[in-house]
Amino acid sequence: MRGVRSVTLRAVYDQVLADIAITPSRGGFTAISDEQISVMYESPAQLGRAVHEAMKKATA
């Protein structure tokens, strides 16, 4: 597909959402592991900003 961008989110939690790894992809399918962002969950807005930053690093 042309122009596809994606990110993968993986969360670790034990009753409470904690660490989230966000990995941008190349061409929508190949993970760019060296560009992975790891955040501690604080709020939906903070998670949204982290996903937005990862989407900037994802390539079409």
PDB file of N, CA, C and O in Angstrom:
ATOM      1  N   MET A   1       0.824  -1.177   0.000  1.00  0.00           N
ATOM      2  CA  MET A   1       0.000   0.000   0.000  1.00  0.00           C
ATOM      3  C   MET A   1       0.872   1.245   0.000  1.00  0.00           C
ATOM      4  O   MET A   1       1.928   1.284   0.630  1.00  0.00           O
ATOM      5  N   ARG A   2       0.429   2.217  -0.688  1.00  0.00           N
ATOM      6  CA  ARG A   2       1.189   3.447  -0.790  1.00  0.00           C
ATOM      7  C   ARG A   2       0.768   4.431   0.299  1.00  0.00           C
ATOM      8  O   ARG A   2      -0.422   4.633   0.540  1.00  0.00           O
ATOM      9  N   GLY A   3       1.754   5.037   0.949  1.00  0.00           N
ATOM     10  CA  GLY A   3       1.481   6.064   1.931  1.00  0.00           C
ATOM     11  C   GLY A   3       0.998   5.568   3.283  1.00  0.00           C
ATOM     12  O   GLY A   3       0.432   6.341   4.055  1.00  0.00           O
ATOM     13  N   VAL A   4       1.213   4.292   3.583  1.00  0.00           N
ATOM     14  CA  VAL A   4       0.754   3.748   4.860  1.00  0.00           C
ATOM     15  C   VAL A   4       1.771   4.053   5.953  1.00  0.00           C
ATOM     16  O   VAL A   4       2.965   3.809   5.784  1.00  0.00           O
ATOM     17  N   ARG A   5       1.296   4.584   7.069  1.00  0.00           N
ATOM     18  CA  ARG A   5       2.126   4.807   8.250  1.00  0.00           C
ATOM     19  C   ARG A   5       1.429   4.134   9.417  1.00  0.00           C
ATOM     20  O   ARG A   5       0.203   4.158   9.516  1.00  0.00           O
ATOM     21  N   SER A   6       2.212   3.534  10.298  1.00  0.00           N
ATOM     22  CA  SER A   6       1.594   2.902  11.460  1.00  0.00           C
ATOM     23  C   SER A   6       2.554   2.880  12.631  1.00  0.00           C
ATOM     24  O   SER A   6       3.764   3.039  12.472  1.00  0.00           O
ATOM     25  N   VAL A   7       1.989   2.679  13.804  1.00  0.00           N
ATOM     26  CA  VAL A   7       2.774   2.472  15.013  1.00  0.00           C
ATOM     27  C   VAL A   7       2.178   1.277  15.743  1.00  0.00           C
ATOM     28  O   VAL A   7       1.000   0.959  15.582  1.00  0.00           O
ATOM     29  N   THR A   8       3.002   0.625  16.540  1.00  0.00           N
ATOM     30  CA  THR A   8       2.563  -0.492  17.361  1.00  0.00           C
ATOM     31  C   THR A   8       2.682  -0.090  18.817  1.00  0.00           C
ATOM     32  O   THR A   8       3.702   0.462  19.230  1.00  0.00           O
ATOM     33  N   LEU A   9       1.656  -0.359  19.589  1.00  0.00           N
ATOM     34  CA  LEU A   9       1.682  -0.076  21.023  1.00  0.00           C
ATOM     35  C   LEU A   9       1.666  -1.393  21.783  1.00  0.00           C
ATOM     36  O   LEU A   9       0.856  -2.276  21.498  1.00  0.00           O
ATOM     37  N   ARG A  10       2.565  -1.517  22.750  1.00  0.00           N
ATOM     38  CA  ARG A  10       2.598  -2.683  23.636  1.00  0.00           C
ATOM     39  C   ARG A  10       2.620  -2.158  25.062  1.00  0.00           C
ATOM     40  O   ARG A  10       3.470  -1.346  25.426  1.00  0.00           O
ATOM     41  N   ALA A  11       1.678  -2.631  25.860  1.00  0.00           N
ATOM     42  CA  ALA A  11       1.560  -2.136  27.225  1.00  0.00           C
ATOM     43  C   ALA A  11       1.839  -3.241  28.235  1.00  0.00           C
ATOM     44  O   ALA A  11       1.482  -4.401  28.029  1.00  0.00           O
ATOM     45  N   VAL A  12       2.483  -2.856  29.324  1.00  0.00           N
ATOM     46  CA  VAL A  12       2.717  -3.736  30.457  1.00  0.00           C
ATOM     47  C   VAL A  12       1.864  -3.220  31.605  1.00  0.00           C
ATOM     48  O   VAL A  12       1.926  -2.040  31.951  1.00  0.00           O
ATOM     49  N   TYR A  13       1.078  -4.095  32.187  1.00  0.00           N
ATOM     50  CA  TYR A  13       0.253  -3.655  33.300  1.00  0.00           C
ATOM     51  C   TYR A  13      -0.017  -4.796  34.270  1.00  0.00           C
ATOM     52  O   TYR A  13      -0.048  -5.968  33.894  1.00  0.00           O
ATOM     53  N   ASP A  14      -0.210  -4.425  35.506  1.00  0.00           N
ATOM     54  CA  ASP A  14      -0.605  -5.335  36.565  1.00  0.00           C
ATOM     55  C   ASP A  14      -1.640  -4.582  37.396  1.00  0.00           C
ATOM     56  O   ASP A  14      -1.300  -3.912  38.371  1.00  0.00           O
ATOM     57  N   GLN A  15      -2.893  -4.700  37.003  1.00  0.00           N
ATOM     58  CA  GLN A  15      -4.009  -3.963  37.585  1.00  0.00           C
ATOM     59  C   GLN A  15      -4.013  -2.492  37.158  1.00  0.00           C
ATOM     60  O   GLN A  15      -5.084  -1.897  37.030  1.00  0.00           O
ATOM     61  N   VAL A  16      -2.854  -1.902  36.940  1.00  0.00           N
ATOM     62  CA  VAL A  16      -2.748  -0.504  36.532  1.00  0.00           C
ATOM     63  C   VAL A  16      -1.841  -0.427  35.313  1.00  0.00           C
ATOM     64  O   VAL A  16      -0.774  -1.040  35.291  1.00  0.00           O
ATOM     65  N   LEU A  17      -2.257   0.318  34.304  1.00  0.00           N
ATOM     66  CA  LEU A  17      -1.450   0.507  33.106  1.00  0.00           C
ATOM     67  C   LEU A  17      -0.160   1.216  33.477  1.00  0.00           C
ATOM     68  O   LEU A  17      -0.191   2.253  34.140  1.00  0.00           O
ATOM     69  N   ALA A  18       0.966   0.674  33.061  1.00  0.00           N
ATOM     70  CA  ALA A  18       2.253   1.243  33.473  1.00  0.00           C
ATOM     71  C   ALA A  18       3.099   1.635  32.270  1.00  0.00           C
ATOM     72  O   ALA A  18       2.961   2.743  31.751  1.00  0.00           O
ATOM     73  N   ASP A  19       3.968   0.745  31.823  1.00  0.00           N
ATOM     74  CA  ASP A  19       4.927   1.045  30.757  1.00  0.00           C
ATOM     75  C   ASP A  19       4.324   0.736  29.391  1.00  0.00           C
ATOM     76  O   ASP A  19       3.731  -0.323  29.187  1.00  0.00           O
ATOM     77  N   ILE A  20       4.482   1.669  28.465  1.00  0.00           N
ATOM     78  CA  ILE A  20       3.964   1.486  27.102  1.00  0.00           C
ATOM     79  C   ILE A  20       5.102   1.707  26.118  1.00  0.00           C
ATOM     80  O   ILE A  20       5.768   2.741  26.154  1.00  0.00           O
ATOM     81  N   ALA A  21       5.325   0.732  25.238  1.00  0.00           N
ATOM     82  CA  ALA A  21       6.319   0.851  24.179  1.00  0.00           C
ATOM     83  C   ALA A  21       5.586   1.179  22.880  1.00  0.00           C
ATOM     84  O   ALA A  21       4.636   0.493  22.504  1.00  0.00           O
ATOM     85  N   ILE A  22       6.035   2.232  22.201  1.00  0.00           N
ATOM     86  CA  ILE A  22       5.426   2.666  20.946  1.00  0.00           C
ATOM     87  C   ILE A  22       6.494   2.584  19.864  1.00  0.00           C
ATOM     88  O   ILE A  22       7.524   3.255  19.941  1.00  0.00           O
ATOM     89  N   THR A  23       6.237   1.752  18.853  1.00  0.00           N
ATOM     90  CA  THR A  23       7.225   1.525  17.804  1.00  0.00           C
ATOM     91  C   THR A  23       6.675   1.958  16.447  1.00  0.00           C
ATOM     92  O   THR A  23       5.671   1.411  15.991  1.00  0.00           O
ATOM     93  N   PRO A  24       7.314   2.932  15.792  1.00  0.00           N
ATOM     94  CA  PRO A  24       6.876   3.325  14.450  1.00  0.00           C
ATOM     95  C   PRO A  24       7.263   2.252  13.427  1.00  0.00           C
ATOM     96  O   PRO A  24       8.158   1.443  13.667  1.00  0.00           O
ATOM     97  N   SER A  25       6.579   2.263  12.293  1.00  0.00           N
ATOM     98  CA  SER A  25       6.850   1.281  11.246  1.00  0.00           C
ATOM     99  C   SER A  25       7.257   1.950   9.949  1.00  0.00           C
ATOM    100  O   SER A  25       6.905   3.099   9.679  1.00  0.00           O
ATOM    101  N   ARG A  26       8.000   1.211   9.161  1.00  0.00           N
ATOM    102  CA  ARG A  26       8.421   1.663   7.831  1.00  0.00           C
ATOM    103  C   ARG A  26       7.474   1.010   6.830  1.00  0.00           C
ATOM    104  O   ARG A  26       7.337  -0.213   6.803  1.00  0.00           O
ATOM    105  N   GLY A  27       6.836   1.814   6.026  1.00  0.00           N
ATOM    106  CA  GLY A  27       5.927   1.283   5.024  1.00  0.00           C
ATOM    107  C   GLY A  27       4.679   0.657   5.619  1.00  0.00           C
ATOM    108  O   GLY A  27       3.940  -0.044   4.929  1.00  0.00           O
ATOM    109  N   GLY A  28       4.445   0.909   6.899  1.00  0.00           N
ATOM    110  CA  GLY A  28       3.264   0.376   7.548  1.00  0.00           C
ATOM    111  C   GLY A  28       3.403  -1.050   8.038  1.00  0.00           C
ATOM    112  O   GLY A  28       2.487  -1.578   8.668  1.00  0.00           O
ATOM    113  N   PHE A  29       4.554  -1.696   7.755  1.00  0.00           N
ATOM    114  CA  PHE A  29       4.672  -3.114   8.076  1.00  0.00           C
ATOM    115  C   PHE A  29       5.949  -3.499   8.808  1.00  0.00           C
ATOM    116  O   PHE A  29       5.932  -4.444   9.596  1.00  0.00           O
ATOM    117  N   THR A  30       7.050  -2.804   8.577  1.00  0.00           N
ATOM    118  CA  THR A  30       8.342  -3.163   9.166  1.00  0.00           C
ATOM    119  C   THR A  30       8.652  -2.254  10.340  1.00  0.00           C
ATOM    120  O   THR A  30       8.781  -1.041  10.175  1.00  0.00           O
ATOM    121  N   ALA A  31       8.773  -2.835  11.527  1.00  0.00           N
ATOM    122  CA  ALA A  31       9.036  -2.046  12.728  1.00  0.00           C
ATOM    123  C   ALA A  31      10.402  -1.368  12.651  1.00  0.00           C
ATOM    124  O   ALA A  31      11.369  -1.957  12.168  1.00  0.00           O
ATOM    125  N   ILE A  32      10.475  -0.132  13.128  1.00  0.00           N
ATOM    126  CA  ILE A  32      11.736   0.599  13.223  1.00  0.00           C
ATOM    127  C   ILE A  32      12.122   0.571  14.706  1.00  0.00           C
ATOM    128  O   ILE A  32      11.872   1.529  15.437  1.00  0.00           O
ATOM    129  N   SER A  33      12.724  -0.521  15.137  1.00  0.00           N
ATOM    130  CA  SER A  33      12.999  -0.762  16.555  1.00  0.00           C
ATOM    131  C   SER A  33      13.878   0.296  17.199  1.00  0.00           C
ATOM    132  O   SER A  33      13.681   0.633  18.366  1.00  0.00           O
ATOM    133  N   ASP A  34      14.856   0.831  16.451  1.00  0.00           N
ATOM    134  CA  ASP A  34      15.754   1.827  17.044  1.00  0.00           C
ATOM    135  C   ASP A  34      15.062   3.175  17.270  1.00  0.00           C
ATOM    136  O   ASP A  34      15.647   4.066  17.886  1.00  0.00           O
ATOM    137  N   GLU A  35      13.839   3.336  16.786  1.00  0.00           N
ATOM    138  CA  GLU A  35      13.065   4.574  17.001  1.00  0.00           C
ATOM    139  C   GLU A  35      11.963   4.368  18.039  1.00  0.00           C
ATOM    140  O   GLU A  35      11.096   5.228  18.193  1.00  0.00           O
ATOM    141  N   GLN A  36      11.985   3.244  18.750  1.00  0.00           N
ATOM    142  CA  GLN A  36      10.946   2.942  19.740  1.00  0.00           C
ATOM    143  C   GLN A  36      10.936   3.972  20.857  1.00  0.00           C
ATOM    144  O   GLN A  36      11.989   4.413  21.318  1.00  0.00           O
ATOM    145  N   ILE A  37       9.744   4.350  21.285  1.00  0.00           N
ATOM    146  CA  ILE A  37       9.540   5.289  22.385  1.00  0.00           C
ATOM    147  C   ILE A  37       8.924   4.500  23.536  1.00  0.00           C
ATOM    148  O   ILE A  37       7.989   3.726  23.331  1.00  0.00           O
ATOM    149  N   SER A  38       9.439   4.692  24.733  1.00  0.00           N
ATOM    150  CA  SER A  38       8.887   4.035  25.909  1.00  0.00           C
ATOM    151  C   SER A  38       8.411   5.118  26.877  1.00  0.00           C
ATOM    152  O   SER A  38       9.166   6.027  27.222  1.00  0.00           O
ATOM    153  N   VAL A  39       7.155   5.014  27.312  1.00  0.00           N
ATOM    154  CA  VAL A  39       6.591   6.006  28.226  1.00  0.00           C
ATOM    155  C   VAL A  39       5.886   5.309  29.385  1.00  0.00           C
ATOM    156  O   VAL A  39       5.380   4.195  29.250  1.00  0.00           O
ATOM    157  N   MET A  40       5.867   5.984  30.509  1.00  0.00           N
ATOM    158  CA  MET A  40       5.060   5.554  31.644  1.00  0.00           C
ATOM    159  C   MET A  40       3.714   6.255  31.495  1.00  0.00           C
ATOM    160  O   MET A  40       3.663   7.475  31.338  1.00  0.00           O
ATOM    161  N   TYR A  41       2.645   5.505  31.543  1.00  0.00           N
ATOM    162  CA  TYR A  41       1.315   6.072  31.337  1.00  0.00           C
ATOM    163  C   TYR A  41       0.961   7.052  32.445  1.00  0.00           C
ATOM    164  O   TYR A  41       1.065   6.740  33.631  1.00  0.00           O
ATOM    165  N   GLU A  42       0.544   8.238  32.036  1.00  0.00           N
ATOM    166  CA  GLU A  42       0.098   9.263  32.971  1.00  0.00           C
ATOM    167  C   GLU A  42      -1.349   9.677  32.696  1.00  0.00           C
ATOM    168  O   GLU A  42      -2.164   9.808  33.608  1.00  0.00           O
ATOM    169  N   SER A  43      -1.641   9.878  31.401  1.00  0.00           N
ATOM    170  CA  SER A  43      -2.983  10.332  31.024  1.00  0.00           C
ATOM    171  C   SER A  43      -3.211  10.024  29.543  1.00  0.00           C
ATOM    172  O   SER A  43      -2.258   9.780  28.804  1.00  0.00           O
ATOM    173  N   PRO A  44      -4.479  10.037  29.111  1.00  0.00           N
ATOM    174  CA  PRO A  44      -4.758   9.844  27.689  1.00  0.00           C
ATOM    175  C   PRO A  44      -4.070  10.894  26.810  1.00  0.00           C
ATOM    176  O   PRO A  44      -3.592  10.574  25.722  1.00  0.00           O
ATOM    177  N   ALA A  45      -4.020  12.134  27.275  1.00  0.00           N
ATOM    178  CA  ALA A  45      -3.388  13.200  26.487  1.00  0.00           C
ATOM    179  C   ALA A  45      -1.891  12.940  26.315  1.00  0.00           C
ATOM    180  O   ALA A  45      -1.347  13.132  25.228  1.00  0.00           O
ATOM    181  N   GLN A  46      -1.237  12.509  27.372  1.00  0.00           N
ATOM    182  CA  GLN A  46       0.198  12.220  27.311  1.00  0.00           C
ATOM    183  C   GLN A  46       0.464  11.052  26.354  1.00  0.00           C
ATOM    184  O   GLN A  46       1.427  11.083  25.588  1.00  0.00           O
ATOM    185  N   LEU A  47      -0.391  10.024  26.399  1.00  0.00           N
ATOM    186  CA  LEU A  47      -0.240   8.886  25.490  1.00  0.00           C
ATOM    187  C   LEU A  47      -0.472   9.329  24.050  1.00  0.00           C
ATOM    188  O   LEU A  47       0.241   8.891  23.147  1.00  0.00           O
ATOM    189  N   GLY A  48      -1.452  10.184  23.829  1.00  0.00           N
ATOM    190  CA  GLY A  48      -1.721  10.705  22.489  1.00  0.00           C
ATOM    191  C   GLY A  48      -0.538  11.479  21.924  1.00  0.00           C
ATOM    192  O   GLY A  48      -0.214  11.341  20.744  1.00  0.00           O
ATOM    193  N   ARG A  49       0.112  12.295  22.757  1.00  0.00           N
ATOM    194  CA  ARG A  49       1.300  13.039  22.305  1.00  0.00           C
ATOM    195  C   ARG A  49       2.424  12.078  21.924  1.00  0.00           C
ATOM    196  O   ARG A  49       3.108  12.296  20.925  1.00  0.00           O
ATOM    197  N   ALA A  50       2.621  11.016  22.707  1.00  0.00           N
ATOM    198  CA  ALA A  50       3.677  10.042  22.416  1.00  0.00           C
ATOM    199  C   ALA A  50       3.392   9.303  21.104  1.00  0.00           C
ATOM    200  O   ALA A  50       4.305   9.063  20.314  1.00  0.00           O
ATOM    201  N   VAL A  51       2.140   8.949  20.878  1.00  0.00           N
ATOM    202  CA  VAL A  51       1.766   8.286  19.616  1.00  0.00           C
ATOM    203  C   VAL A  51       1.982   9.248  18.448  1.00  0.00           C
ATOM    204  O   VAL A  51       2.463   8.837  17.392  1.00  0.00           O
ATOM    205  N   HIS A  52       1.637  10.499  18.624  1.00  0.00           N
ATOM    206  CA  HIS A  52       1.834  11.511  17.576  1.00  0.00           C
ATOM    207  C   HIS A  52       3.315  11.637  17.218  1.00  0.00           C
ATOM    208  O   HIS A  52       3.664  11.711  16.040  1.00  0.00           O
ATOM    209  N   GLU A  53       4.189  11.660  18.233  1.00  0.00           N
ATOM    210  CA  GLU A  53       5.633  11.732  17.991  1.00  0.00           C
ATOM    211  C   GLU A  53       6.119  10.493  17.228  1.00  0.00           C
ATOM    212  O   GLU A  53       6.942  10.609  16.320  1.00  0.00           O
ATOM    213  N   ALA A  54       5.620   9.329  17.590  1.00  0.00           N
ATOM    214  CA  ALA A  54       6.013   8.098  16.889  1.00  0.00           C
ATOM    215  C   ALA A  54       5.531   8.108  15.435  1.00  0.00           C
ATOM    216  O   ALA A  54       6.230   7.625  14.545  1.00  0.00           O
ATOM    217  N   MET A  55       4.337   8.659  15.197  1.00  0.00           N
ATOM    218  CA  MET A  55       3.836   8.748  13.819  1.00  0.00           C
ATOM    219  C   MET A  55       4.713   9.650  12.966  1.00  0.00           C
ATOM    220  O   MET A  55       4.844   9.416  11.765  1.00  0.00           O
ATOM    221  N   LYS A  56       5.314  10.668  13.553  1.00  0.00           N
ATOM    222  CA  LYS A  56       6.237  11.532  12.811  1.00  0.00           C
ATOM    223  C   LYS A  56       7.451  10.753  12.343  1.00  0.00           C
ATOM    224  O   LYS A  56       8.018  11.050  11.292  1.00  0.00           O
ATOM    225  N   LYS A  57       7.861   9.740  13.132  1.00  0.00           N
ATOM    226  CA  LYS A  57       9.038   8.931  12.803  1.00  0.00           C
ATOM    227  C   LYS A  57       8.711   7.785  11.855  1.00  0.00           C
ATOM    228  O   LYS A  57       9.601   7.247  11.197  1.00  0.00           O
ATOM    229  N   ALA A  58       7.437   7.410  11.783  1.00  0.00           N
ATOM    230  CA  ALA A  58       7.026   6.347  10.862  1.00  0.00           C
ATOM    231  C   ALA A  58       7.166   6.859   9.428  1.00  0.00           C
ATOM    232  O   ALA A  58       6.865   8.019   9.146  1.00  0.00           O
ATOM    233  N   THR A  59       7.613   6.009   8.546  1.00  0.00           N
ATOM    234  CA  THR A  59       7.793   6.412   7.155  1.00  0.00           C
ATOM    235  C   THR A  59       6.818   5.664   6.252  1.00  0.00           C
ATOM    236  O   THR A  59       6.453   4.518   6.513  1.00  0.00           O
ATOM    237  N   ALA A  60       6.418   6.328   5.207  1.00  0.00           N
ATOM    238  CA  ALA A  60       5.477   5.734   4.264  1.00  0.00           C
ATOM    239  C   ALA A  60       6.203   4.866   3.259  1.00  0.00           C
ATOM    240  O   ALA A  60       5.572   4.279   2.380  1.00  0.00           O
TER     241      ALA A  60
END
